Amino acid sequence: MTTLGNKRLRACLLALVGSALAGVSASAQQFSADLVTRQGEKVVRVGSLRVSESKVRIETTDFADGFFLVDGAKPAATFVRPHAKVFMDAMQSSPLTQMFVPVDPDEPCRQWRAMASLAAPVDPDRWHCGRDGEGTVGDRKADIYRIVAASGGGFVGWVDRERKFPVQIETVDGTMIAVENIRDEPQPAQSFEIPPGARKFDPRALIDRIRQSDVWVAPRGME
């Protein structure tokens, strides 16, 4: 092979390696941040989150005894109480698990709808999501999407295309929930795992056991 041929081969190999590394960098989003709410001039820190690719860990002051794990790839949303060594499906316990999930910046509605369906059945005729322009959050550009839900759980989301994540949410009552103090840093894998030895708690099974006990009083019309 000629010298010119060798140079061309090396250039092609470097280009391929560069493209591969760029693809890994683009998909492997890892960061931590604070969650704050804004109502007028009032700003309150309400929790924190960690993100690693399709997974999110959310900790809030409303659920100080545990944390939420979100997996947008499955999808799944779980609430974990490590000290009690139990976990359960998050269902409707926190709307944050339906809002703050990694998204495809070209089609975020798909992930939002999937997470909404975990909490409650989604009526396709009354659940709508669409792009609503562009804006900025801090010094970063964001695509704005508006979600309308029959349950009243709609919201407006600002998506950071680079991080593939909503960095601001406005709820139907006008409350702003923002992702602030973002720290781009590797996240430990165990932060997104259910602790070893934890058992799944099923509230429906508990209700069934109570129904079979002497303390159960059936509501009128169910005797």
N, C-alpha and C positions, 0 to 999 in steps of 0.2 A: 504494500500500500504506500502511496506517495505521501510526502510530508503534508501536502495540502489536504489529502484524504484523512490523515490522522487528526488534523486540526478540526476538520468538519465533524468527525466522529466525536471528538472530545466536546465540541460545542453542543452537539445534539444531546449527549449524555448529561451535560451540565444543565441544559434546558429542561430535560425530563426530571432530573432530581429537583430542580427548583420548583417545577410545577407540582411535584408530589409534596414537597415540604409546604408549599403555599396552601395546598388542599388540606393537609393535616392541621395547619395553623388556623385555617378558617373554620374548621369543624370543631376543633377542641377548645371551646369557649370555657374558661374557668375564671371565676371571680367571686368576691364576696362584697356585700354592701349593707347599708342600713335601710330600713323602711320607715318613712315618716309620713304623717298626714298633715294636710294644710286645709284650714278653714278660715278664710280671710287672712289676717295677720298671724293667726295662731299656728305654730308648727310643733308637732309632738312626735317623738320617736316611738314607734309602736312595735318595732322588732328588727329582725335582720334576716338576710338570706344568703345562701351559698349556691353557686351554680357550677355544674360540671357537665358539659355537653347537653344531653337531654334531661338531666336530673337536677332537681332543686330541693334544697332543704330550707324550710321557713320556720323561724321561731318568732313568736309574738307574745306580747304582754298579756293578751287575753287568755292564752293557754300556756301559762308559765311552767306547768308541770310536764310539758312535752314538746314535741316538734312535729311538723308535717314533712312528709317526703312525697315529692311529685316526680313521676317518671313519664315524660311526654311521649316516649317511644312506645310504651306498652298499650295504652296509657293506664296510669294508676295514681291514686292519691291516698295516702295512708297517714293516720295520726298515731304517733308513738309516745307512750309514757314509759320512759326507761326505768324509773325507780319502781314502778308497779310491775314492770316486765310484761307489759301487754301492748298490743297494737290493734288497730281497727281501721276499717275503711273510713276515709274522711267524710264521704257523702256531702252533706250541706253544712258541716260544722264550721267551715270558714270559706268565704267567697274568694279568699286570696289564692287558694289552690286552683281556682278556675281562671284566674287572671294572670298570675305571674308564672308562666310556663314558657320554656324555649319554643320559638316559632320559626317557621320558614318565612323570611322577610318578604318573599314574593307571594305567599299565600298563608298568612297567619290565622285566617278564619278557621282553617281545618283543625288546627290544634286547639283553639279556643272552644270550638264546638265539641270536640272529643272530650275535653275536660268537663264541659257543662253536662254532657250525657252521663258522666259518672255520678254526678250529684242528683240528677233527676231526669226523667225522660224529656227529650227535646222535641217539641212540635216543629217539624220542618216548615210549616206554613206560617209560624209565628216567631221563629228565631231567624234573625237576619244579621248579617255582618258584611260590611263593605268599607272600602277606602274612603276617607273623608278629608283628603288633602295632606299637606305637609306642615311641619312646625319644628320647634326647637325645644329641647329640654337641657337647660344649662347652656353649654356651648356646643351641643351636638345636634345634628339634624335628626329628625324622626318622621316616620310615616304615621299618619293618624288613621285609626280605624274606629268605626262606630258599631257597637253591637246592641241589638234590640231583642229583648227576650220577653215572652208572654208572662213569665213569673215576676217581672219587675227587676230582674237581676242583670239588666243590661249595663253597659259601661262604654267609655271611650278610652282607647289605648294608644299610647305613643310608642312605636316600635323603633328601637335602635337597630339599624340594618347590620352594622358591623358586629354587634354583640348578639344579634338574633334573639332579642329579648325585649319585652315591654318595660320601659324605664319610667313610665308614668301612667296612672289610671285615674280617670274621673268617674266616680259612681253617680247613680241617678239622683242622689241628694246633694250633689255638688262638691262632695269631699274629694280632695286630690290625695292620692297615695303615690309617693315618689320613691324611686330607688336612688339613694344618695351615697356619697363617699365610696364610690365604686373602687375596689382594689383588685386589679388584675393580678392574680396569683394562683399557683397550683392549689387544688383542693384535695384533702385526704379522702381516699375512696371510702373509708369507714364512716365518714360523715353522712353518706347517703345509703347506709345499710341499716336494716333492722337489727338491734343488738342481739347477740347470741342468747338463746334461752328464753326470749320473749315469746309469749303465746298469743294467738289471735283471739280477741274478744268479739263475740257476736251478740249484739243486744237483742236480736230476734230470738236467739236460743234462750236467753235469760227470760224474756217475756213468756216463751213457751213453757219454761219450767215453773214460772209463777202461776200461769194459768192452771197448771196441774196440781198446784198446792192449795191448802185450805184458805190462804189469804186472798185468793183471787175472787173478785166480785165482778161478774160480767156486766158491761154496760147495758142499759135498757135496750131491749130488742135483740140481744145476742144470746139470751138464755137458751 
